[in-house]
Amino acid sequence: MGAVDCRRALRRPPSLLLLPPLCLLCLGASGLPDEEAASVQGVRGGSVELACGSPPAPAVVFWSFTPLGSGIPQPVAVASGAEFEVEAGASALGAVSLRNGSLVLGELREAARGHFLCQALHAAAGGRLHTAYSHFSLAVLVPVSKPQVRLSEPSPVEGASVVATCTVREGTEPVAFAWKHRAPRGREEALAGVTEPVLLLDPVRRKHLGWYVCSAHNVVNRLSSDGAFLDVVYGPDKPVITMEPPGLAEEGFWASEEEEVTLSCLAASNPPSHYVWLRGHAQVHAGPAYAITRASRAHAGLYTCLAHNSHLDTRTQTAVQLSIYYAPEGQPSCALLPAPGAVTLVCAWPGGLPAARLQWEGPEGAGPAAPGNVTWSLAATQLPNGSIFTCAGQHPALVRPAFCRSTLWEPPRDPACWTVATSGEQFVTLSCEWAGGEPPALLSWLDGQQQPLGNSSASTAVHLLPARGELAGRAFTCQGTHPLRVPGPRCRLQLEAPQLAVAAARVSVLEGEEAWLRCALLGGTPPARLLWLGPQQQLLEPGDSGFALHPEGSQLHLSILSADPARHRGTYQCVARNAVGNSSGSILLEVLRYPAPPNVTISRLTYGRRRREVQLQWAVAGPGNLTGFLVQRRAEAPGPGAAAWETAAGDIEPESRARRLGGLDPGVLYAFRILALNHRTAGHPSEGKIPADPPFSAYPAVLGAAGTGMVVATVASLLVFQYAARHPETFPRLGPLLAPMEQSHRHRGSAEGPELQAGTGTPPAAPGSDPAQEPAEAPVNVTITVTATP
């Protein structure tokens, strides 16, 4: 075929069956082909574009493919101008298409690995065809698949051997590997120097526990596996016990009383250990933490934590001593003790666990320190009055230290001495006091020869002497000593028998008046006691009837209430008594009677109404003082012997001359008499008299009877007239006179229609009815009784 024919054939659309032979024929028209070779790489699933020659665009392009290991080319696609055809079997290479003569392979597959040949026909000058060849060697690269890690033993025991293998299903060689490890509570770390797909852990340790990730990469990509967890079983190790809040002691832990304490136990173990707490040999809790909400001294003791790994069935334990610290009660106590020419400071704070640390501090700086009790001795001449010393107590159970202070100061004033007798005056007590000061002053008693009586004591000195008469006139001295007072002051007292004085030797009062006997104590050491003795030498007490004692300082007065000559007249003694002697004074009390009042006679004595009261009148005979009257009565018995007189009325004013007396029994016959009174002196009683009946008066009875009769007659007349009006046949003469009244009454009754209709009135008789036929009413009987009472 000539060149002209080839050009004509190429202008027509070729078919896939005719193009290969046509191209082969046309190739021969241009002579030797131009060969071009190139090496191309593509990734599976990607796309590759193979350019066929260089511009200008060829008239006809034919692509063929020769697989690796095969020498037979296979047609792929042919294009003429803008039209192209793809061989049906070319889909095994991927998505094949042509673009401007270039072969585009999309969704590249591994079957496309091999040699591609492009034959391009170009129209040359002079109508000749030029054939160009492009040869490509295509390598298809495969990405690595996601690696997978497999462990030879996912839960090995610590010390065993474990192999971790990383595998990839596919990927173009060479494939490189890398390993990473991440602990449960740590960061991910690369395992340096490990590039093989196999990781050997021999022996496996607890530090190897965690997730292992393998990454694989080639020239195409890099992928990492999911984490594979290596669970190393180990433990339990020896438990470690801690405490919150922390408190370390020599033998373990300590906690303050009333404090909330938590003991925690931790033993390294996988799986985690089970914990049991023991106090002594008794279980107190199960769990890693044992909480004591309010620590007390009963919680002190040896605590043991037992750790158990249930997977390995292994056990370990640790014991710790818990001490409950408690501060001493109260505050430190400071004291200054006197010594000859010196002062001893003592600070004590007993109790507590452990003992509190005490330290003195004074004006010149810190002093000694000791637990529980500390003593500091200083020369008194070096210390001014008012020096302050502080003792600080520190204890672990206290947030702040506790303090006590002592101030060295001189007691004010001088010692005071006094003496008293004991109960029963068996002993005389010598007392001396010099209050204040720090340290307190020392006091001691000395006798008249300046010999000490007993031992010295602080602030107060007391000495007992047997009570006896020869102590009167003896002197005693109380000597005081203090480090800041030189020489020491003293006080002196002398024992003396008591002395007294009475206001008057004789006292006179009228009967019934109040008598006062006065007595004053003039002296005595020890203090004396005043008392009064009655006329019969009886001791008068505050509760005795008729007597009253009135103490006023050193005086004791006796008052006799309502003096009576029979009981109160006589000699009274005021007695002063102490442990070394006594004295007394006498007072004669005279009780004078009032003059007798005048005599009284009854002038009138009559019964009242119904004999339940009497009217008494009397008269006074002769001069004399009187303050009232007394009326007496008695029942007169018919037989021999009379009843005793009893008071019927008292407290009658002296101006009165009459009195009405009630409350009598009408069936009893009484006798009355009257007496005049002058204070407590009663006059001669009057002659007893029996009341007389009052004179009779009928006038009131007659008037009462007449009035009652008139009322009864009026009522009877009205009843007769009413009956005659209702029954005229019974009284023919009165009927016509009373008929108009009855008719008027009926007329008023008919006007009250509602009442008659209601049935409350009497209905009128029907016209033409016979009154004789009406039933007759029963007769009315009236009885009138009149009783006249005088």
URSULFEN-V785275 format. One line per field, one symbol per residue. psi: psi as a letter, one per 30 degrees, with the letter a starting at -180 (. if undefined). A space follows every 10 residues. Layout:
# URSULFEN-V785275
psi->???
This chain:
# URSULFEN-V785275
psi->kleeeeeeef flkllfffee eeeeefefff bkljkkkkkk klkkfakkkj kjalllklek kkklkjlkgk gjlkkelkkj bfklkkkeff fffajklkjh fkkkjlhklf fgjakkkkjk kkklkgglkk kkkkkkjkkj kklklklkkk kfjfilkkfl kkkkkkkkel kklkklllkk kjlehalkkk jkgjglfkkk jjlklfffka kkkkkklafe lklkllkkkj jkklaklkkk klkklkjkle gbllllkglk kjkkkkkkkj lklkkkkkjc gkkfljlfkj kjejklfffk akkkkkkkjf efhlkllkkk kkkjkkllkb lkkkkkkklj glkkkkkkil aljlkkkkkk kafgakalkl kekkkkkkkf ffklkgkkkk kkkkkffkel lklkkkkjlk klalkkklkl klkfhflkjj kkkilaljll lkkkkkafgh kkjalllkek kkkkkkklef fkfkkkkjkk kkfgjklkll lklkkkllkl klekfkkkll kflkkkkkkk kflkklklkk lkkafggkkk lfgkkflkkj kjbgljkkkj kikkeeefka kkkkkkkafg alllkkkkkk jklllklllk kkfkjllakg gflljkklkk jlllklfalk klllkjkfal klllklkekl hkkffkglkk kagljfgkkl kllkkkkjcf kkakllkklk klklkkjfee eeeeeeeeee eeeeeeeeee eeeeefiffe ieefeeefee eeeeeeeeef fieeeeffgf akklkkkglk fffkkklklk kkkkkkkkk.
